Amino acid sequence: MIKDFIKEALAEDIGRGDLYSLVEDSVEVKADIIAKCDGVVAGQKYVDVLAQMQGLEIVWGKHDGDEFKKTDIIAILKGNSHAMLSCERTILDILLHASSIATLTRKYVKIIESYGTKLLDTRKTRPLLRVFEKYATRVGGAVNHRMGLDDSLMIKDTHLKTIKDLKNYIEQARKKIPFTAKIEVEAETFEIASHAMACSSDIVMCDNMTPQQVKEVVIYRDENYPHILLEASGNISLDTIESYAKTGVDAISSGSLIHQANWIDLSMKIN
């Protein structure tokens, strides 16, 4: 899968061929990938494959998950100048995109890790980049939520509008979905949350609730259905995530790990 991703990324940029290589013969060169700001490295797993495919040698100064400071050398590349320069932008874009997501994710993780709350990503990813972007959140310290509609059953508010009897629906679903697949119900109110628990859901998502509302659901869960997992979600930011972690929920999910990640700054310099 990674090889296919790399092939498509290179093809997008190189097209029918790098015009630079038409003029002079290639030479052996060495290049540094340098940090121009602080951050967390992600993308190594992909760049390693790219380097191998292009016949480049790469030595990492920082690895996936490592934090770096401005001026740190992230990696050193050696090899054919034509090959290196034709994939320079692809290498940097992979590192920039993944590291930016990992950097923001790490900020969230550091805020809530002392509470024992898991940080989850969401399916709010760019089309065809879900595996790559969720890999980046994982490097940053998050736990992946479901990858797609096929690995767990989430009953959202839109689904609930079509379901007449939630308890019966869940009973029937258990007979048809994989044994290991969990059932999660999205709840925007205490009433929906408590009903979802009574209907034997595995996970209840407290969606767009205030921390106080979530706390009430947590207390009710602890007293009546301690085996059910609780997730908080909905417009949770760096400023508010700690208040949700303090409620005692098992996990907090946030799409902003990906869609609010601002690109960090890296550059490649040939020595």
Secondary structure, DSSP 8 states (H G I E B T S, - for coil): -HHHHHHHHHHHHHTT--GGGGTS---EEEEEEEESS-EE---HHHHHHHHHHHT-EEEESS-TT-EE-TT-EEEEEEEEHHHHHHSHHHHHHHHHHHHHHHHHHHHHHHHHGGGT-EEE--S---TT-HHHHHHHHHHHT-B---SSTTSSEEE-HHHHTT-S-HHHHHHHHHHHS-TT--EEEEESSHHHHHHHHHTT-SEEEEES--HHHHHHHHHHHHHH-TTSEEEEESS--TTTHHHHHTTT-SEEE-THHHHT-----EEEEE-
